[in-house]
Amino acid sequence: MIARAAILAAVGLSVALTGCASSQRNIASDARLSPPGFSGRVSVVDGRTLMFPEHGRTVQLMNIDTCELPQWAVVQSSSGSSPVPCGAKAKAWLTRTVGAQSVECLGTGYTQSGQVLAYCTVTGRDVALEMLRVGLAVIDTPRPLRTEYFSVQSEAVAKRYGIWGTFVLDMDEWRRRAVDQTPTRQPIADYDLLADRDRDVTPPMFESRNVPKVTGK
């Protein structure tokens, strides 16, 4: 576990950089330059978002991305392909991990929509790091708070943990292209997106462009 002082120093640098970026985007509110921190029990919104009911605020885990809740991945085998609810799996893992324990989050910045980005721990464990370890998240920045994120993700990729054992569309591309983003989204929709993708985030275990496009007929 990283020493708390080191984390605070790194977070402080991140906040400073975020403040500069925010100024360049002409964000007027001074409060946005000093992201808040939260501590207490949480409810899990999705694979990277926590809600602190006591504070009425949500935070997004910094430096990682996960499948959106309605998003599906695909597992390919010699007998065919099977859908995997990667978004639901990420949320379920995060829910089990935090449980009823107190979560501590140090705010580091804001998303474009104004949500707090935070470094979060449970009993001293870095939640984002552990999510990368089991292969249910991907690093979404070239300069994460902890360089250890890279080695942990590389190990998950090598062992094909979680989404690394599947084919899954790049999360940003999914958000741009998925027309139906409701909880009732069917796997067939993501089969079609993968067949005509610009980018996926998983290793080329097979050439997924050869997967025939599935239609609703």
TORTORRO-631306 format. One record per residue (C-alpha): residue number from 0; residue in one letter; x, y, z. Coordinates in steps of 0.05 Angstrom, whole numbers, plus 5000, padded with zeros to 4 digits. Layout:
REM TORTORRO-631306
+-----+------+------+------+------+
| pos | code |   c1 |   c2 |   c3 |
+-----+------+------+------+------+
| NUM |    a |    X |    Y |    Z |
...
+-----+------+------+------+------+
//
This chain:
REM TORTORRO-631306
+-----+------+------+------+------+
| pos | code |   c1 |   c2 |   c3 |
+-----+------+------+------+------+
|   0 |    m | 5000 | 5000 | 5000 |
|   1 |    i | 5025 | 5069 | 4982 |
|   2 |    a | 5041 | 5115 | 5040 |
|   3 |    r | 4984 | 5163 | 5051 |
|   4 |    a | 5031 | 5223 | 5047 |
|   5 |    a | 5054 | 5201 | 4978 |
|   6 |    i | 4982 | 5193 | 4954 |
|   7 |    l | 4963 | 5261 | 4981 |
|   8 |    a | 5023 | 5293 | 4946 |
|   9 |    a | 5006 | 5259 | 4880 |
|  10 |    v | 4933 | 5278 | 4887 |
|  11 |    g | 4953 | 5349 | 4903 |
|  12 |    l | 4993 | 5352 | 4838 |
|  13 |    s | 4934 | 5324 | 4800 |
|  14 |    v | 4888 | 5375 | 4830 |
|  15 |    a | 4935 | 5431 | 4811 |
|  16 |    l | 4939 | 5406 | 4740 |
|  17 |    t | 4864 | 5397 | 4737 |
|  18 |    g | 4855 | 5468 | 4763 |
|  19 |    c | 4899 | 5495 | 4706 |
|  20 |    a | 4860 | 5455 | 4655 |
|  21 |    s | 4795 | 5478 | 4684 |
|  22 |    s | 4817 | 5551 | 4679 |
|  23 |    q | 4834 | 5540 | 4606 |
|  24 |    r | 4763 | 5514 | 4596 |
|  25 |    n | 4737 | 5578 | 4628 |
|  26 |    i | 4703 | 5543 | 4686 |
|  27 |    a | 4683 | 5601 | 4730 |
|  28 |    s | 4668 | 5568 | 4796 |
|  29 |    d | 4727 | 5570 | 4844 |
|  30 |    a | 4697 | 5511 | 4881 |
|  31 |    r | 4711 | 5467 | 4820 |
|  32 |    l | 4786 | 5479 | 4828 |
|  33 |    s | 4786 | 5444 | 4896 |
|  34 |    p | 4751 | 5376 | 4888 |
|  35 |    p | 4721 | 5351 | 4953 |
|  36 |    g | 4737 | 5287 | 4989 |
|  37 |    f | 4686 | 5239 | 5018 |
|  38 |    s | 4686 | 5183 | 5069 |
|  39 |    g | 4631 | 5134 | 5089 |
|  40 |    r | 4587 | 5079 | 5063 |
|  41 |    v | 4569 | 5080 | 4989 |
|  42 |    s | 4521 | 5051 | 4939 |
|  43 |    v | 4548 | 5029 | 4872 |
|  44 |    v | 4520 | 5063 | 4810 |
|  45 |    d | 4560 | 5026 | 4758 |
|  46 |    g | 4629 | 4996 | 4749 |
|  47 |    r | 4667 | 5061 | 4763 |
|  48 |    t | 4617 | 5105 | 4799 |
|  49 |    l | 4602 | 5108 | 4874 |
|  50 |    m | 4546 | 5147 | 4909 |
|  51 |    f | 4556 | 5175 | 4979 |
|  52 |    p | 4483 | 5180 | 5004 |
|  53 |    e | 4504 | 5219 | 5066 |
|  54 |    h | 4534 | 5273 | 5022 |
|  55 |    g | 4486 | 5266 | 4963 |
|  56 |    r | 4546 | 5263 | 4915 |
|  57 |    t | 4574 | 5213 | 4866 |
|  58 |    v | 4647 | 5203 | 4849 |
|  59 |    q | 4680 | 5169 | 4790 |
|  60 |    l | 4742 | 5126 | 4800 |
|  61 |    m | 4801 | 5163 | 4769 |
|  62 |    n | 4848 | 5135 | 4716 |
|  63 |    i | 4804 | 5076 | 4696 |
|  64 |    d | 4746 | 5060 | 4650 |
|  65 |    t | 4697 | 5002 | 4652 |
|  66 |    c | 4642 | 4975 | 4608 |
|  67 |    e | 4578 | 5015 | 4613 |
|  68 |    l | 4522 | 4979 | 4649 |
|  69 |    p | 4483 | 4957 | 4586 |
|  70 |    q | 4547 | 4938 | 4548 |
|  71 |    w | 4562 | 4867 | 4526 |
|  72 |    a | 4628 | 4832 | 4510 |
|  73 |    v | 4635 | 4769 | 4468 |
|  74 |    v | 4671 | 4704 | 4485 |
|  75 |    q | 4691 | 4664 | 4424 |
|  76 |    s | 4705 | 4589 | 4425 |
|  77 |    s | 4707 | 4532 | 4376 |
|  78 |    s | 4634 | 4519 | 4390 |
|  79 |    g | 4612 | 4591 | 4375 |
|  80 |    s | 4605 | 4657 | 4411 |
|  81 |    s | 4571 | 4676 | 4476 |
|  82 |    p | 4553 | 4744 | 4504 |
|  83 |    v | 4582 | 4769 | 4570 |
|  84 |    p | 4549 | 4826 | 4608 |
|  85 |    c | 4615 | 4862 | 4621 |
|  86 |    g | 4581 | 4924 | 4650 |
|  87 |    a | 4539 | 4885 | 4699 |
|  88 |    k | 4600 | 4844 | 4719 |
|  89 |    a | 4640 | 4906 | 4734 |
|  90 |    k | 4585 | 4934 | 4777 |
|  91 |    a | 4576 | 4867 | 4814 |
|  92 |    w | 4650 | 4863 | 4829 |
|  93 |    l | 4652 | 4934 | 4855 |
|  94 |    t | 4590 | 4922 | 4898 |
|  95 |    r | 4621 | 4860 | 4930 |
|  96 |    t | 4687 | 4895 | 4941 |
|  97 |    v | 4660 | 4956 | 4978 |
|  98 |    g | 4603 | 4919 | 5013 |
|  99 |    a | 4581 | 4956 | 5075 |
| 100 |    q | 4651 | 4981 | 5090 |
| 101 |    s | 4671 | 5054 | 5094 |
| 102 |    v | 4702 | 5081 | 5030 |
| 103 |    e | 4751 | 5138 | 5030 |
| 104 |    c | 4756 | 5180 | 4966 |
| 105 |    l | 4804 | 5238 | 4954 |
| 106 |    g | 4779 | 5284 | 4899 |
| 107 |    t | 4829 | 5298 | 4844 |
| 108 |    g | 4789 | 5334 | 4791 |
| 109 |    y | 4724 | 5335 | 4752 |
| 110 |    t | 4696 | 5302 | 4690 |
| 111 |    q | 4669 | 5345 | 4634 |
| 112 |    s | 4599 | 5336 | 4663 |
| 113 |    g | 4622 | 5361 | 4731 |
| 114 |    q | 4626 | 5295 | 4768 |
| 115 |    v | 4682 | 5288 | 4819 |
| 116 |    l | 4741 | 5244 | 4798 |
| 117 |    a | 4772 | 5210 | 4858 |
| 118 |    y | 4824 | 5162 | 4884 |
| 119 |    c | 4785 | 5114 | 4928 |
| 120 |    t | 4806 | 5062 | 4979 |
| 121 |    v | 4771 | 5009 | 5020 |
| 122 |    t | 4809 | 4985 | 5082 |
| 123 |    g | 4871 | 5016 | 5051 |
| 124 |    r | 4864 | 4980 | 4984 |
| 125 |    d | 4864 | 5020 | 4920 |
| 126 |    v | 4797 | 5003 | 4888 |
| 127 |    a | 4818 | 5022 | 4817 |
| 128 |    l | 4881 | 4981 | 4823 |
| 129 |    e | 4844 | 4920 | 4847 |
| 130 |    m | 4794 | 4927 | 4790 |
| 131 |    l | 4851 | 4928 | 4740 |
| 132 |    r | 4880 | 4867 | 4774 |
| 133 |    v | 4818 | 4825 | 4760 |
| 134 |    g | 4812 | 4851 | 4689 |
| 135 |    l | 4747 | 4888 | 4696 |
| 136 |    a | 4775 | 4957 | 4681 |
| 137 |    v | 4825 | 4989 | 4634 |
| 138 |    i | 4872 | 5047 | 4644 |
| 139 |    d | 4844 | 5109 | 4610 |
| 140 |    t | 4904 | 5156 | 4616 |
| 141 |    p | 4977 | 5154 | 4596 |
| 142 |    r | 4997 | 5181 | 4664 |
| 143 |    p | 4958 | 5146 | 4720 |
| 144 |    l | 4968 | 5166 | 4792 |
| 145 |    r | 5005 | 5101 | 4805 |
| 146 |    t | 5054 | 5072 | 4754 |
| 147 |    e | 5038 | 5004 | 4784 |
| 148 |    y | 4973 | 5006 | 4746 |
| 149 |    f | 5011 | 4989 | 4682 |
| 150 |    s | 5043 | 4925 | 4709 |
| 151 |    v | 4979 | 4902 | 4741 |
| 152 |    q | 4940 | 4912 | 4677 |
| 153 |    s | 4994 | 4877 | 4636 |
| 154 |    e | 4989 | 4816 | 4682 |
| 155 |    a | 4913 | 4815 | 4674 |
| 156 |    v | 4921 | 4819 | 4598 |
| 157 |    a | 4972 | 4762 | 4597 |
| 158 |    k | 4927 | 4718 | 4640 |
| 159 |    r | 4865 | 4739 | 4602 |
| 160 |    y | 4827 | 4758 | 4664 |
| 161 |    g | 4759 | 4790 | 4659 |
| 162 |    i | 4747 | 4828 | 4595 |
| 163 |    w | 4817 | 4809 | 4570 |
| 164 |    g | 4789 | 4740 | 4556 |
| 165 |    t | 4734 | 4769 | 4513 |
| 166 |    f | 4723 | 4817 | 4455 |
| 167 |    v | 4694 | 4883 | 4477 |
| 168 |    l | 4685 | 4949 | 4441 |
| 169 |    d | 4727 | 5008 | 4464 |
| 170 |    m | 4684 | 5042 | 4517 |
| 171 |    d | 4686 | 5111 | 4486 |
| 172 |    e | 4667 | 5084 | 4418 |
| 173 |    w | 4610 | 5045 | 4450 |
| 174 |    r | 4584 | 5109 | 4483 |
| 175 |    r | 4587 | 5145 | 4416 |
| 176 |    r | 4556 | 5091 | 4373 |
| 177 |    a | 4507 | 5052 | 4417 |
| 178 |    v | 4438 | 5079 | 4401 |
| 179 |    d | 4403 | 5039 | 4454 |
| 180 |    q | 4437 | 5049 | 4521 |
| 181 |    t | 4380 | 5025 | 4564 |
| 182 |    p | 4384 | 4968 | 4615 |
| 183 |    t | 4345 | 4923 | 4567 |
| 184 |    r | 4397 | 4928 | 4512 |
| 185 |    q | 4406 | 4860 | 4479 |
| 186 |    p | 4473 | 4826 | 4462 |
| 187 |    i | 4457 | 4826 | 4388 |
| 188 |    a | 4467 | 4901 | 4386 |
| 189 |    d | 4539 | 4895 | 4411 |
| 190 |    y | 4554 | 4837 | 4364 |
| 191 |    d | 4537 | 4884 | 4307 |
| 192 |    l | 4580 | 4941 | 4335 |
| 193 |    l | 4640 | 4894 | 4343 |
| 194 |    a | 4632 | 4868 | 4272 |
| 195 |    d | 4638 | 4939 | 4246 |
| 196 |    r | 4683 | 4969 | 4299 |
| 197 |    d | 4736 | 5022 | 4294 |
| 198 |    r | 4771 | 4998 | 4357 |
| 199 |    d | 4767 | 4945 | 4410 |
| 200 |    v | 4806 | 4942 | 4475 |
| 201 |    t | 4822 | 4868 | 4479 |
| 202 |    p | 4879 | 4825 | 4451 |
| 203 |    p | 4873 | 4796 | 4381 |
| 204 |    m | 4860 | 4724 | 4403 |
| 205 |    f | 4825 | 4715 | 4336 |
| 206 |    e | 4806 | 4762 | 4280 |
| 207 |    s | 4738 | 4787 | 4303 |
| 208 |    r | 4725 | 4823 | 4238 |
| 209 |    n | 4712 | 4754 | 4210 |
| 210 |    v | 4653 | 4744 | 4257 |
| 211 |    p | 4591 | 4745 | 4214 |
| 212 |    k | 4545 | 4804 | 4227 |
| 213 |    v | 4484 | 4783 | 4266 |
| 214 |    t | 4417 | 4812 | 4247 |
| 215 |    g | 4351 | 4813 | 4283 |
| 216 |    k | 4317 | 4769 | 4231 |
+-----+------+------+------+------+
//
